[in-house]
């Protein structure tokens, strides 16, 4: 796991090699947390590649940038190729020789042997850049689900890339600005959906894509190509899903795919452990991992607020597998103390409240291990979120005449409010908001922090961007309509996997862990296992109100019923309560009338009204206020030019 950075000068206006080396070192230095074990740079005739290394495999000879034996190509690589040992043998048979034990050299030789076709053979998480000297071409790629970040910009005669935007901003000949339109999108999504970034000049390479940039064609735009797509669900009438024997066969197939995925992710020359929440996903990884190694170190967070606390379940699984279990108690005070520090270190704002416990758990775990496995993936691919069931319920409710439905909807305003994990009034309000919007927008509307209507109320009239819902949520609509099936629930699953998981969940995990130089691995995002999940008929993932149905059936022989059947709890924090207590001083300062006038974006009276409504308990504005707070912490620390 590492940080990569570099740039190519397209013309005579580029700096000297000495200047390029100086700039490159400054850019790489900004990502030292991604690679504290070493660094390297390679500069030649206007091409500059840099690397920060977190040593995981081949600790002695895997340094980068790496040049192949024939001096034809140079690579910088972030991630892990889990099947590199098998690929090395295949490449040796094809005549390639190796000087190291590293997966980096395997990847470089794979490109030189198979070109872009090498991507279909890779199993791993990665973003990498290869400078092909012979073709004078940049070849870059990102893994299938986007676990590893990749940003790029083409401006002022330079093509530049990095693992984090902060590194790009260190280049003295590149400029960056933020638009109000992307800020409004952040306020809606709580993140910036790909391929946009927070900066107008910077793009994200989408997952499952590679990039070509030919120096001879500069300054033409870069060329992007998709190399993998999520397969469609198979027909439920298929023999694979008919009869009790077929069900047990699918359960065993799933268990074997998980065993293979976990085994691949145990390859490491440094200590590794597991993030254990006590949910079915991380618990499934835990029992699988425990069957393969003599001793497992597990790490979990506990909350002083009972309705958010999963630690008893994590302890139950830890006792089941006999792990060396580490539990860390988190509190409101800890959150308030660390939130400004965490957000200020982000290259892009991210308003996922679980960023805080993930950051703190990563910090504590790094004292014991360098690599940790986690349970990310099943909620999106096996339909674990309540939104999937809500999607079906909404479709049924809309068949009821409005005259009958309307009184029941009106009555939801009298449901009890709470700052606990479950707030029935808040949940009902969000559900009804999604019920009355177009189908393509429904799930995203349930996730939205500040809707078009909410943003109309707070933006200053002379600064407000286009807040039409079709414009604001255009990235969701494009994905929803790109799915090659008319099944609306299937489309919603696709959007979750392609957008929410990549740009929200996986970004959070990457940033929070890499701030402490901790590598996270996700067995459920193994290609074979993910493709198995995608091919499952939706009824084998969501049956009645049971989410992740087949995964739970497959785990019945391995996990106790209390773990399999308990209500799902996300890795969240008591945001509603903390905004009224420990975080109130921070919010009052950053969103005071004086502070808001300084940024000149939002109406101070409208924002104050929202804060007062939340503090009084009249309205639960937890998502909106948390997102606004994160944005203002980020703006204050990065001071971008806003167009």
NUTOR-870693 format. One record per residue (C-alpha): residue in three letters; z, x, y. Coordinates in steps of 0.02 Angstrom, whole numbers, padded with zeros to 5 digits, always signed. Each point is the difference from the previous one (the first is absolute). Example, Ala and Ser with C-alpha at 12.3 -4.5 7.8 and 13.67 -1.06 7.14 Angstrom:
ALA+00390+00615-00225
SER-00033+00069+00172
END
This chain:
UNK+00000+00000+00000
UNK-00053+00075+00163
UNK-00074-00022+00172
UNK-00182+00038+00038
UNK-00084+00026+00167
UNK-00161+00072+00068
UNK-00149-00016+00113
UNK-00183+00045+00013
UNK-00085+00048+00163
UNK-00171-00079+00014
UNK-00074+00111+00133
UNK+00013+00147+00116
UNK+00139-00082+00100
UNK+00123+00039-00140
UNK+00134+00131+00020
UNK-00003+00173-00075
UNK+00068+00027-00175
UNK+00156+00076+00078
UNK+00025-00155+00107
UNK-00034-00114-00148
UNK+00131+00092-00102
UNK+00128-00020+00138
UNK-00036-00186+00019
UNK+00003-00026-00188
UNK+00169+00084-00020
UNK+00074-00115+00133
UNK-00074-00153-00084
UNK+00066+00050-00172
UNK+00171+00043+00070
UNK+00023-00181+00055
UNK-00001-00049-00185
UNK+00119+00131-00068
UNK+00107-00140-00074
UNK-00147-00042-00115
UNK-00006+00178-00063
UNK+00153+00110+00033
UNK-00039+00124-00140
UNK-00146+00088+00082
UNK-00158-00016+00100
UNK-00172+00072+00018
UNK-00154-00007+00110
UNK-00183+00041-00027
UNK-00119+00021+00149
UNK-00183+00048-00004
UNK-00143-00035+00121
UNK+00074-00155+00081
UNK+00075-00073-00160
UNK+00190-00002-00007
UNK+00106-00062-00147
UNK+00190+00000-00004
UNK+00133-00043-00127
UNK+00188-00023-00014
UNK+00065+00012-00178
UNK+00137-00089-00096
UNK-00003+00095-00164
UNK+00000-00114-00153
UNK-00121+00077-00127
UNK-00044+00185-00022
UNK+00130+00061+00123
UNK-00066+00178+00005
UNK-00190-00011+00013
UNK-00046-00171+00068
UNK-00009+00048+00185
UNK-00128-00082+00115
UNK-00126-00001+00080
UNK-00081+00051-00164
UNK-00172+00078-00017
UNK-00096-00011-00164
UNK-00046+00155-00100
UNK-00180+00000+00065
UNK+00052-00021+00182
UNK-00103-00158+00015
UNK+00135-00127+00050
UNK+00175-00012+00075
UNK+00127-00139-00034
UNK+00158-00069+00078
UNK+00084-00131-00107
UNK+00149-00118+00015
UNK+00064-00086-00157
UNK+00000+00022-00187
UNK-00138-00012-00132
UNK+00096-00058-00154
UNK-00139+00031-00126
UNK-00042+00173+00065
UNK+00039+00085-00167
UNK-00131-00105-00092
UNK-00126+00025+00139
UNK+00028+00189-00003
UNK-00048+00007-00184
UNK-00155-00106+00033
UNK-00050+00113+00145
UNK+00029+00157-00104
UNK-00120-00071-00129
UNK-00124-00021+00142
UNK+00015+00185+00044
UNK+00129-00003+00139
UNK+00137+00132+00007
UNK+00175-00012+00074
UNK+00116+00121+00087
UNK+00151-00118+00020
UNK+00092-00139-00093
UNK-00016-00117+00149
UNK-00080-00171+00011
UNK-00076+00056+00165
UNK-00116+00123-00087
UNK-00046-00133-00128
UNK-00045-00121+00140
UNK-00106+00130+00089
UNK-00095+00044-00159
UNK-00020-00185-00042
UNK-00091-00025+00165
UNK-00110+00153-00025
UNK-00046-00062-00174
UNK-00019-00188+00025
UNK-00013-00026+00188
UNK+00066-00168+00063
UNK-00003-00059-00181
UNK+00158+00101-00028
UNK+00100-00141+00080
UNK-00030-00116-00146
UNK+00085+00128-00115
UNK+00157+00024+00105
UNK+00166-00082-00040
UNK+00123+00030+00139
UNK+00049-00024+00180
UNK-00098+00104+00123
UNK-00085+00031+00163
UNK-00101+00159+00012
UNK-00137+00088+00097
UNK-00127+00122-00069
UNK-00109+00105+00113
UNK-00162+00030-00096
UNK-00069+00159+00077
UNK-00167-00012-00089
UNK-00036-00178+00059
UNK+00095+00023+00164
UNK+00089-00163-00036
UNK+00175-00071+00005
UNK+00042-00103-00154
UNK+00163-00097+00009
UNK+00078-00136-00106
UNK+00154-00110-00015
UNK+00078-00071-00159
UNK-00033-00176-00065
UNK+00149-00086+00082
UNK+00026+00116+00148
UNK+00166+00078-00051
UNK-00045+00155+00098
UNK-00050-00020+00184
UNK-00159+00064+00080
UNK-00043-00013+00186
UNK-00156+00064+00087
UNK-00081+00002+00171
UNK-00173+00046+00065
UNK+00000+00040+00184
UNK-00043+00133+00130
UNK-00105+00098-00124
UNK+00135+00007-00135
UNK+00029-00084-00167
UNK+00186+00014-00036
UNK+00113-00066-00138
UNK+00183+00002-00051
UNK+00134-00079-00108
UNK+00088-00061+00156
UNK-00068-00045+00171
UNK+00131+00109+00086
UNK-00093+00155-00060
UNK-00162-00061+00081
UNK+00087-00023+00167
UNK+00041+00187+00000
UNK-00184+00046+00017
UNK-00029+00045+00184
UNK-00178-00068+00008
UNK+00033-00171-00074
UNK+00059-00151+00099
UNK+00090-00157-00055
UNK+00038-00171+00071
UNK+00071-00166-00058
UNK-00078-00169+00034
UNK+00092-00163+00030
UNK-00106-00079-00137
UNK+00069+00119-00133
UNK+00177-00026+00067
UNK-00021-00188-00021
UNK-00060+00028-00178
UNK+00153+00107-00035
UNK+00113-00136+00068
UNK-00081-00124-00119
UNK-00008+00108-00157
UNK+00149+00118+00030
UNK-00124+00141-00037
UNK-00178+00045+00048
UNK-00121-00055-00138
UNK-00133+00125-00057
UNK-00124+00061+00050
UNK+00077-00007+00175
UNK+00146+00109+00052
UNK+00118-00016+00147
UNK-00119+00111+00100
UNK-00173-00062+00050
UNK-00081+00168-00043
UNK+00077+00019-00175
UNK-00053-00086-00161
UNK+00079-00011-00173
UNK-00106+00040-00150
UNK+00017-00159-00105
UNK+00069+00015-00177
UNK-00130+00023-00139
UNK-00122+00079+00122
UNK-00073+00170+00029
UNK-00069+00072+00160
UNK-00148+00114+00033
UNK-00025+00093+00163
UNK-00153+00113+00012
UNK+00018+00132+00134
UNK-00188+00008+00024
UNK-00003-00185+00047
UNK+00146+00009+00121
UNK+00041-00096+00107
UNK-00063-00144-00109
UNK+00134-00114-00072
UNK+00084+00045-00162
UNK-00064-00084-00159
UNK+00124-00099-00106
UNK-00027-00057-00179
UNK+00111-00102-00117
UNK+00023+00080-00172
UNK+00115-00128-00085
UNK+00039-00185+00010
UNK+00135-00109-00075
UNK-00073-00092-00151
UNK-00005-00190-00004
UNK+00114-00102-00114
UNK-00070-00037-00172
UNK-00027-00175-00064
UNK+00159-00079-00069
UNK-00101-00068-00146
UNK-00037+00178-00058
UNK+00062+00048-00174
UNK+00112+00128+00084
UNK+00109-00141+00066
UNK-00008-00132-00137
UNK+00146-00030-00118
UNK+00174+00076-00023
UNK-00068+00158-00084
UNK-00109+00033+00151
UNK+00150-00016+00114
UNK+00099+00130-00097
UNK-00152+00114-00002
UNK-00012-00011+00191
UNK+00187+00034+00015
UNK-00014+00155-00110
UNK-00156+00055+00095
UNK+00096-00014+00163
UNK+00149+00097-00070
UNK-00116+00138-00063
UNK-00092+00011+00166
UNK+00167+00016+00089
UNK+00057+00135-00122
UNK-00161+00097+00032
UNK+00015-00021+00188
UNK+00181+00059+00004
UNK-00037+00147-00116
UNK-00139+00057+00117
UNK+00121-00005+00147
UNK+00132+00106-00086
UNK-00107+00157+00019
UNK+00095+00108+00124
UNK+00067+00176+00021
UNK+00144-00066+00108
UNK+00142-00126-00032
UNK-00048-00185+00001
UNK+00093-00166-00003
UNK-00023-00186+00029
UNK+00032-00126+00139
UNK+00089-00144-00089
UNK+00025-00167+00086
UNK+00048-00101-00153
UNK-00156-00109+00015
UNK-00117-00021-00146
UNK-00128+00126+00068
UNK+00109+00154+00024
UNK+00103-00049-00153
UNK-00158-00003-00107
UNK-00041+00176+00061
UNK+00181+00053-00033
UNK+00008-00053-00183
UNK-00173+00074-00030
UNK+00046+00165+00081
UNK+00165+00008-00094
UNK-00094-00008-00165
UNK-00094+00159+00043
UNK+00127+00118+00079
UNK+00173+00057-00048
UNK+00082-00040+00166
UNK-00053-00113+00144
UNK+00069+00008+00177
UNK-00005-00170+00085
UNK+00028-00041+00184
UNK+00039-00166+00081
UNK+00063-00072+00164
UNK+00143-00122+00017
UNK+00029-00114+00150
UNK+00167-00053+00072
UNK-00082-00171+00033
UNK+00015-00088-00168
UNK-00156-00112+00008
UNK-00109+00156+00017
UNK+00089+00108-00129
UNK-00088+00037-00166
UNK+00112+00144-00053
UNK+00088-00093-00144
UNK-00170-00026-00085
UNK-00049+00182+00028
UNK+00165+00056-00077
UNK-00030-00114-00149
UNK-00169+00081-00035
UNK+00069+00175+00031
UNK+00135-00032-00130
UNK-00131-00070-00120
UNK-00102+00160+00005
UNK+00147+00118+00023
UNK-00066+00078+00160
UNK+00088+00114+00121
UNK+00012-00135+00134
UNK+00020+00030+00187
UNK+00042-00149+00111
UNK+00004+00006+00190
UNK+00085-00131+00107
UNK-00095-00052+00156
UNK+00070-00097+00146
UNK-00050-00075+00165
UNK+00071+00150+00091
UNK-00109+00118-00102
UNK-00154-00101+00040
UNK+00031-00005+00187
UNK+00035+00185+00004
UNK-00161+00052-00088
UNK-00131-00127+00056
UNK-00052+00089+00162
UNK-00012+00167-00090
UNK-00107-00072-00141
UNK-00120-00096+00111
UNK-00021+00143+00122
UNK-00059+00111-00144
UNK-00135-00124-00056
UNK-00178+00043+00047
UNK-00035-00188+00003
UNK+00126-00138+00032
UNK+00054-00092-00158
UNK+00117-00150+00011
UNK+00050-00013-00183
UNK+00191-00012+00007
UNK+00012+00077-00174
UNK-00063+00161+00078
UNK+00181+00034+00049
UNK+00081-00006-00174
UNK-00152+00087-00076
UNK+00021+00141+00125
UNK+00188+00014-00031
UNK-00019-00009-00190
UNK-00137+00133+00006
UNK+00112+00113+00103
UNK+00143-00016-00124
UNK-00111+00017-00154
UNK-00085+00158+00064
UNK+00163+00094-00024
UNK-00025-00021-00188
UNK-00187-00017-00035
UNK-00170+00040+00077
UNK-00096-00139-00088
UNK+00051-00181-00030
UNK-00087-00141-00093
UNK+00005-00177+00070
UNK-00047-00178-00042
UNK-00133-00036+00131
UNK-00152-00102-00052
UNK+00048-00148-00110
UNK+00046-00116+00144
UNK-00180+00010+00061
UNK-00096+00018-00164
UNK+00108-00108-00116
UNK+00036-00132+00137
UNK+00184+00035+00029
UNK+00016-00069+00176
UNK+00058-00177+00033
UNK-00152-00018+00113
UNK-00113-00016-00151
UNK+00096-00150-00064
UNK+00009-00066+00178
UNK-00189+00011+00008
UNK-00014-00119-00147
UNK+00134-00117+00068
UNK-00090-00008+00167
UNK-00161-00052-00084
UNK+00090-00143-00089
UNK+00093-00057+00156
UNK-00161-00013+00099
UNK-00059-00132-00122
UNK+00142-00114+00057
UNK-00047-00113+00147
UNK+00063+00068+00166
UNK+00092-00163+00038
UNK+00112+00032-00151
UNK+00012+00189+00023
UNK+00040+00003+00187
UNK+00177-00075-00007
UNK+00052+00124-00134
UNK-00068+00143+00104
UNK+00094-00063+00153
UNK+00162-00006-00099
UNK-00007+00186-00041
UNK+00063+00040+00175
UNK+00171-00061-00057
UNK+00011+00124-00145
UNK+00145+00124+00014
UNK-00032+00163+00091
UNK+00073+00166-00057
UNK-00015+00186+00030
UNK+00011+00030-00188
UNK-00145+00050-00112
UNK-00046-00184-00020
UNK-00014-00102+00160
UNK-00065-00171-00051
UNK-00047-00056+00176
UNK-00094+00162+00034
UNK-00087-00009-00169
UNK-00053-00180+00028
UNK-00066+00038+00174
UNK-00104+00144-00065
UNK-00065-00102-00148
UNK-00057-00143+00112
UNK-00086+00122+00117
UNK-00105+00062-00145
UNK-00028-00174-00069
UNK-00092-00054+00157
UNK-00118+00146+00020
UNK-00167+00042-00085
UNK+00013+00051-00183
UNK-00059+00178+00033
UNK+00142+00024+00125
UNK+00140-00086-00096
UNK+00087+00144-00086
UNK-00017+00115+00150
UNK+00071-00137+00112
UNK+00154-00005-00111
UNK+00019+00186+00025
UNK-00036+00000+00187
UNK+00131+00063+00123
UNK-00077-00069+00161
UNK-00135-00131-00018
UNK-00136-00031+00128
UNK+00108-00136+00079
UNK+00154+00111+00005
UNK-00099+00141+00080
UNK-00075-00116+00131
UNK+00179-00033+00055
UNK+00048+00182+00029
UNK-00155+00097+00055
UNK-00026+00021+00186
UNK-00151-00103+00048
UNK-00094+00148+00074
UNK+00030+00111-00154
UNK-00022-00124-00142
UNK-00142+00041-00123
UNK-00100-00128-00096
UNK+00133-00094-00098
UNK-00113-00122-00089
UNK+00062-00008-00182
UNK-00175+00036-00066
UNK-00002+00162+00100
UNK+00181+00048-00028
UNK-00011-00019-00189
UNK-00180+00056-00022
UNK+00045+00140-00124
UNK+00078-00129-00117
UNK-00147-00118+00011
UNK-00123+00141-00040
UNK+00097+00047-00157
UNK+00028-00180-00054
UNK-00186-00038+00012
UNK-00053+00165-00078
UNK+00084-00044-00166
UNK-00143-00043-00119
UNK+00078-00161-00068
UNK+00033-00175+00068
UNK+00177-00003-00071
UNK+00110-00012+00155
UNK+00158+00065-00083
UNK-00101+00147-00069
UNK-00057+00036+00176
UNK+00179-00003+00063
UNK+00050+00124-00136
UNK-00144+00112+00052
UNK+00053-00003+00183
UNK+00179+00044-00048
UNK-00055+00149-00105
UNK-00133+00062+00120
UNK+00092-00024+00164
UNK+00185-00039-00009
UNK+00038+00123-00141
UNK-00102+00143+00071
UNK+00035-00011+00186
UNK+00179-00066-00008
UNK+00088+00036-00165
UNK-00080+00165-00049
UNK-00003+00065+00179
UNK+00187-00034+00012
UNK+00034+00091-00163
UNK-00109+00149+00049
UNK+00073+00022+00173
UNK+00183-00030-00046
UNK-00004+00117-00150
UNK-00106+00137+00077
UNK+00113+00011+00153
UNK+00119+00079-00128
UNK-00134+00092-00101
UNK+00022-00116-00149
UNK-00150-00046-00107
UNK-00008-00181-00060
UNK-00103-00052-00152
UNK-00049-00178-00049
UNK-00038-00023-00186
UNK-00055-00181+00024
UNK-00144+00062+00110
UNK-00071+00102-00143
UNK-00184-00046-00009
UNK+00003-00063-00180
UNK+00158-00101+00027
UNK-00061-00070+00167
UNK-00168-00050-00074
UNK+00092-00087-00144
UNK+00100-00099+00128
UNK-00154-00045+00101
UNK-00092-00063-00155
UNK+00142-00115-00052
UNK-00038-00184+00026
UNK+00108-00060+00144
UNK+00097-00117-00116
UNK+00061+00154-00095
UNK+00071+00068+00162
UNK+00061-00160+00083
UNK+00050-00135-00125
UNK+00081-00153+00079
UNK+00129+00073+00118
UNK+00023+00159-00104
UNK-00074+00149+00087
UNK-00051+00160-00093
UNK+00003-00106-00158
UNK-00086+00121-00121
UNK+00094+00151+00067
UNK+00165-00089-00032
UNK-00056-00054-00175
UNK-00049+00180-00039
UNK+00170+00064+00058
UNK+00104-00127-00099
UNK+00033+00122-00145
UNK+00055+00136+00123
UNK+00096-00083+00142
UNK+00144-00125+00004
UNK-00034-00180+00054
UNK+00108+00023+00156
UNK-00125+00127+00065
UNK-00157-00093-00053
UNK+00052-00171+00066
UNK+00099+00036+00157
UNK-00072-00052+00170
UNK-00108+00130+00082
UNK+00075+00101+00142
UNK-00107+00114+00105
UNK+00069+00166+00061
UNK+00047-00081+00165
UNK+00141+00013+00126
UNK+00101-00132+00095
UNK-00116+00012+00150
UNK+00048-00168+00075
UNK+00185+00046+00002
UNK-00024+00179+00056
UNK-00106-00054+00149
UNK+00150-00103+00056
UNK+00126+00139-00029
UNK-00028+00187-00024
UNK-00179+00002+00065
UNK+00033-00114+00149
UNK+00036+00144+00123
UNK-00160+00089-00053
UNK-00102-00159+00019
UNK+00078-00046+00167
UNK-00041+00173+00068
UNK-00178+00016-00065
UNK-00048-00179+00043
UNK+00092-00016+00164
UNK-00095-00066+00150
UNK-00014+00177+00071
UNK-00066+00074-00163
UNK-00127-00139-00026
UNK-00065+00016+00178
UNK-00026+00186-00030
UNK-00120-00035-00144
UNK-00074-00149+00093
UNK-00052-00091-00159
UNK+00121-00145-00027
UNK+00084-00132+00107
UNK+00183+00053+00013
UNK+00062-00180+00019
UNK-00093-00057-00156
UNK+00068+00145-00102
UNK+00176-00030+00066
UNK-00012-00182-00050
UNK-00046+00051-00177
UNK+00147+00121-00009
UNK+00123-00131+00064
UNK-00063-00131-00124
UNK+00027+00122-00143
UNK+00172+00056+00058
UNK+00058-00180+00019
UNK-00062-00044-00175
UNK-00113-00140+00065
UNK-00157+00085-00068
UNK-00019+00140-00127
UNK-00118+00124+00085
UNK+00041+00144-00119
UNK-00180+00047-00040
UNK-00062-00015+00179
UNK+00144+00095+00080
UNK+00003+00135-00132
UNK-00187+00030+00025
UNK+00018+00003+00190
UNK+00146+00120-00014
UNK-00095+00119-00113
UNK-00150-00005+00117
UNK+00105+00044+00153
UNK+00090+00142-00088
UNK-00170+00070-00050
UNK-00076-00023+00173
UNK+00147+00085+00084
UNK-00011+00152-00113
UNK-00190+00020-00004
UNK-00045-00058+00176
UNK-00183-00039-00040
UNK-00131-00047+00126
UNK-00022-00188-00015
UNK-00169-00076+00043
END
